[in-house]
Amino acid sequence: MSLGRFASLVALCATATLLSGCATPPARPVEADGTYCFRIGKTYRQKLTCTALPVPSAAIEADSRRFESTPDAGTLYIVRRRWGDTANRVPVFVDDQPAVVTIPDSMVRVRLRPGSHQVAIEWDAARSVLPVFARAGEVLFVEVEGSVWSWGSTYRWAAPDAEGARRKALRSKLVADINRGP
């Protein structure tokens, strides 16, 4: 085999390997009871993490992916999509009121009254609070950062990166659409 062909073969294999790692599998369909399950593992040994309640309809999910503002309320997107976050249901609270239980690769849309709010997650007897200031007509993104390892799991709020969170939200499943606005 000539050096040119060998180099081409190596480049082709490297490209195929890199692209296969970036591929996102298609979203699973919603279960018959309206819940949604995140799946990890092979079909014969899969681990499912399911929502506690039915998820919004496909039409509401499509509307949420436009990331449009609401004139009289602030819109907050809570995104949970990290490579090391593969299990667990993590509860989210808005202004100390239970809002939703998130699963991996999910997002939540929350419409808020203009003003100061607190968004919190609880995991392993620890509470992580993030202050949020919502303005009417504004769209905000926050991200839950999770890591699941054999010795334990951790969850916290990630450093703000609106553009990165928006890209992740486009590839995540809407698990709740909450209206706490006017």
Sine and cosine of phi, psi and omega as CSV:
sin_phi,cos_phi,sin_psi,cos_psi,sin_omega,cos_omega
0.00,0.00,0.71,-0.70,-0.02,-1.00
-0.96,0.26,0.32,-0.95,-0.01,-1.00
-0.89,0.46,-0.61,0.79,0.01,-1.00
-0.90,0.43,-0.69,0.73,0.02,-1.00
-0.92,0.39,-0.64,0.76,0.01,-1.00
-0.89,0.46,-0.69,0.72,0.02,-1.00
-0.90,0.44,-0.65,0.76,0.03,-1.00
-0.90,0.44,-0.66,0.75,0.01,-1.00
-0.90,0.43,-0.68,0.73,0.04,-1.00
-0.89,0.46,-0.69,0.72,0.01,-1.00
-0.89,0.46,-0.66,0.75,0.01,-1.00
-0.90,0.44,-0.71,0.70,0.02,-1.00
-0.90,0.44,-0.66,0.75,0.01,-1.00
-0.90,0.43,-0.68,0.73,0.02,-1.00
-0.89,0.45,-0.71,0.71,0.01,-1.00
-0.89,0.46,-0.65,0.76,0.02,-1.00
-0.90,0.44,-0.71,0.70,0.00,-1.00
-0.90,0.43,-0.68,0.73,-0.02,-1.00
-0.93,0.38,-0.56,0.83,0.01,-1.00
-0.92,0.39,-0.51,0.86,0.04,-1.00
-0.95,0.30,-0.44,0.90,-0.02,-1.00
-1.00,0.03,-0.20,0.98,-0.07,-1.00
-0.92,0.39,0.72,-0.69,0.06,-1.00
-0.98,-0.21,0.83,-0.56,0.01,-1.00
-0.91,0.41,0.45,-0.89,0.02,-1.00
-0.90,0.44,0.48,-0.88,-0.01,-1.00
-0.91,0.41,0.60,-0.80,0.06,-1.00
-0.95,0.33,0.48,-0.87,0.07,-1.00
-0.95,0.32,0.37,-0.93,0.05,-1.00
-0.93,0.36,0.62,-0.79,0.00,-1.00
-0.92,0.38,0.25,-0.97,-0.03,-1.00
-0.87,0.49,-0.51,0.86,0.00,-1.00
-1.00,0.08,0.07,1.00,0.04,-1.00
1.00,-0.05,-0.13,0.99,0.04,-1.00
-0.99,0.15,0.20,-0.98,0.02,-1.00
-0.79,-0.61,0.66,-0.76,-0.02,-1.00
-0.86,-0.50,0.78,-0.63,0.16,-0.99
-0.99,0.11,0.74,-0.67,-0.06,-1.00
-0.89,-0.45,0.67,-0.75,0.14,-0.99
-0.72,-0.69,0.62,-0.78,0.01,-1.00
0.97,-0.25,0.08,-1.00,0.01,-1.00
-0.95,0.32,0.36,-0.93,-0.05,-1.00
-0.88,0.47,-0.46,0.89,-0.01,-1.00
-1.00,0.03,-0.20,0.98,0.04,-1.00
-0.66,-0.75,0.69,0.72,-0.09,-1.00
-0.99,0.15,0.44,-0.90,0.08,-1.00
-0.89,-0.45,0.82,-0.57,-0.02,-1.00
-0.96,-0.27,0.67,-0.74,0.16,-0.99
-0.85,-0.53,0.92,-0.39,-0.16,-0.99
-0.94,-0.35,0.44,-0.90,0.08,-1.00
-0.94,0.35,0.44,-0.90,0.01,-1.00
-0.98,0.18,-0.49,0.87,-0.06,-1.00
-0.83,-0.55,0.30,-0.95,0.07,-1.00
-0.87,0.50,0.53,-0.85,0.00,-1.00
-1.00,0.01,0.32,-0.95,0.04,-1.00
-0.88,0.47,0.32,-0.95,-0.03,-1.00
-0.92,0.39,0.24,-0.97,0.02,-1.00
-0.89,0.46,-0.56,0.83,0.02,-1.00
-0.92,0.39,-0.67,0.74,0.04,-1.00
-0.92,0.40,-0.64,0.77,0.03,-1.00
-0.89,0.45,-0.68,0.73,0.03,-1.00
-0.89,0.46,-0.65,0.76,0.05,-1.00
-0.89,0.45,-0.65,0.76,-0.03,-1.00
-0.92,0.40,-0.51,0.86,-0.04,-1.00
-0.96,0.27,-0.12,0.99,0.10,-0.99
-0.99,0.15,-0.26,0.96,0.04,-1.00
0.80,0.60,0.69,0.73,0.00,-1.00
-1.00,0.06,0.52,-0.85,0.01,-1.00
-0.99,0.13,0.28,-0.96,0.10,-1.00
-0.93,-0.38,0.78,-0.62,-0.13,-0.99
-0.86,0.51,-0.54,0.84,-0.08,-1.00
-0.96,-0.27,0.14,0.99,-0.03,-1.00
-0.53,-0.85,0.37,-0.93,0.15,-0.99
-1.00,0.04,0.57,-0.82,0.01,-1.00
-0.92,-0.39,0.85,-0.53,-0.03,-1.00
-0.92,-0.39,0.79,-0.61,0.10,-0.99
-0.96,-0.28,0.83,-0.56,0.07,-1.00
-0.97,-0.24,0.89,-0.46,-0.11,-0.99
-0.92,-0.39,0.71,-0.70,0.06,-1.00
-0.76,-0.65,1.00,-0.09,-0.02,-1.00
-0.45,-0.89,0.99,-0.15,0.03,-1.00
-0.69,-0.72,0.51,-0.86,-0.06,-1.00
-0.90,0.43,-0.52,0.85,-0.04,-1.00
-1.00,-0.02,0.05,1.00,-0.04,-1.00
-0.97,-0.26,0.99,-0.11,-0.14,-0.99
-0.85,-0.52,0.08,1.00,-0.04,-1.00
-0.40,-0.92,0.00,-1.00,0.14,-0.99
0.99,0.17,0.61,-0.79,0.12,-0.99
-0.98,-0.21,0.85,-0.53,-0.08,-1.00
-0.91,-0.41,0.86,-0.51,0.00,-1.00
-0.97,0.25,0.60,-0.80,0.05,-1.00
-0.88,-0.48,0.68,-0.74,0.02,-1.00
-0.86,-0.50,0.63,-0.78,0.09,-1.00
-0.87,-0.49,0.87,-0.50,-0.05,-1.00
0.79,0.61,0.72,0.69,0.04,-1.00
0.90,0.43,0.20,0.98,0.07,-1.00
-0.95,-0.30,0.72,-0.69,0.04,-1.00
-0.85,0.53,0.74,-0.67,-0.03,-1.00
-0.93,-0.37,-0.82,0.57,-0.09,-1.00
-0.27,-0.96,0.34,-0.94,0.14,-0.99
-0.95,-0.31,0.87,-0.49,-0.05,-1.00
-1.00,0.01,0.35,-0.94,0.11,-0.99
-0.79,-0.61,0.20,-0.98,0.03,-1.00
-0.85,0.52,0.49,-0.87,0.01,-1.00
0.83,0.56,0.71,0.70,-0.01,-1.00
-0.78,-0.62,0.28,-0.96,0.11,-0.99
-0.64,-0.77,0.37,-0.93,0.01,-1.00
-0.74,-0.67,0.71,-0.70,0.11,-0.99
-0.96,-0.27,0.79,-0.61,-0.01,-1.00
-0.80,-0.60,0.83,-0.56,0.11,-0.99
-1.00,-0.08,0.79,-0.61,-0.10,-1.00
-0.86,-0.50,0.52,-0.85,0.18,-0.98
-0.89,0.46,0.55,-0.84,0.08,-1.00
-0.86,0.51,0.65,-0.76,0.01,-1.00
0.74,-0.67,-0.21,-0.98,-0.04,-1.00
-1.00,0.09,0.64,-0.77,0.01,-1.00
-0.61,-0.79,0.27,-0.96,0.11,-0.99
-0.82,-0.57,0.77,-0.64,0.07,-1.00
-0.92,-0.39,0.73,-0.68,-0.07,-1.00
-0.71,-0.70,0.49,-0.87,0.18,-0.98
-0.84,-0.54,0.51,-0.86,0.03,-1.00
-0.81,-0.58,0.74,-0.68,0.06,-1.00
-0.44,-0.90,0.73,-0.68,0.10,-0.99
0.81,0.59,0.75,0.66,0.03,-1.00
0.90,0.44,0.30,0.95,0.05,-1.00
-0.86,-0.51,0.57,-0.82,0.00,-1.00
-0.86,-0.51,0.77,-0.64,0.04,-1.00
-0.91,-0.41,0.88,-0.48,-0.09,-1.00
-0.94,-0.33,0.68,-0.73,0.04,-1.00
-0.84,-0.55,0.89,-0.45,0.08,-1.00
-0.96,0.27,0.67,-0.74,-0.02,-1.00
-0.75,-0.67,0.71,-0.71,0.11,-0.99
-0.92,-0.38,0.90,-0.43,-0.04,-1.00
-0.98,-0.21,0.74,-0.67,0.10,-1.00
-0.94,-0.33,0.54,-0.84,0.03,-1.00
-0.85,0.52,0.74,-0.67,0.02,-1.00
0.99,0.14,0.05,1.00,-0.04,-1.00
-0.99,-0.14,0.58,-0.82,0.08,-1.00
-0.92,-0.40,0.82,-0.57,-0.02,-1.00
-0.87,-0.49,0.50,-0.87,0.07,-1.00
-0.81,-0.59,0.71,-0.70,0.15,-0.99
-0.76,-0.66,0.41,-0.91,-0.10,-0.99
-0.76,-0.65,0.73,-0.68,0.11,-0.99
-1.00,0.01,0.83,-0.56,0.00,-1.00
-0.97,-0.23,0.87,-0.49,-0.02,-1.00
-0.82,-0.58,0.52,-0.85,0.09,-1.00
-0.70,-0.71,0.78,-0.62,0.00,-1.00
-0.88,-0.47,0.87,-0.49,0.01,-1.00
-0.77,-0.64,0.20,-0.98,-0.01,-1.00
-0.90,0.43,-0.44,0.90,-0.02,-1.00
-1.00,-0.07,0.00,1.00,0.06,-1.00
0.48,-0.88,0.11,-0.99,-0.01,-1.00
-0.79,-0.61,0.54,-0.84,0.07,-1.00
-0.72,-0.69,0.54,-0.84,0.06,-1.00
-0.65,-0.76,0.66,-0.75,0.03,-1.00
-0.36,-0.93,0.15,-0.99,0.08,-1.00
-0.99,0.16,0.71,-0.70,0.02,-1.00
-0.99,0.12,0.35,-0.94,0.09,-1.00
-0.86,0.51,0.63,-0.78,-0.07,-1.00
-0.88,0.47,0.79,-0.61,0.10,-1.00
-0.54,-0.84,1.00,0.07,-0.13,-0.99
-0.86,0.51,-0.69,0.72,-0.05,-1.00
-0.93,0.38,-0.67,0.74,0.04,-1.00
-0.90,0.43,-0.67,0.74,0.02,-1.00
-0.91,0.41,-0.59,0.81,0.03,-1.00
-0.90,0.43,-0.69,0.72,0.03,-1.00
-0.88,0.47,-0.66,0.75,0.02,-1.00
-0.93,0.38,-0.59,0.81,0.01,-1.00
-0.89,0.45,-0.58,0.82,0.02,-1.00
-0.88,0.47,-0.45,0.89,-0.03,-1.00
-0.97,-0.23,0.17,0.99,-0.05,-1.00
-0.94,-0.33,0.33,-0.94,0.01,-1.00
-1.00,-0.01,0.77,-0.63,0.09,-1.00
-0.95,0.31,0.89,-0.47,-0.03,-1.00
-0.96,-0.29,-0.20,0.98,0.04,-1.00
-0.33,-0.94,0.57,-0.82,0.08,-1.00
-0.78,-0.63,0.97,-0.26,-0.17,-0.98
-0.93,-0.37,0.70,-0.72,0.03,-1.00
-0.91,-0.41,0.96,-0.29,0.10,-1.00
-0.90,-0.43,0.36,0.93,-0.04,-1.00
-1.00,-0.03,-0.17,-0.99,-0.02,-1.00
-0.92,0.38,0.00,0.00,0.00,0.00
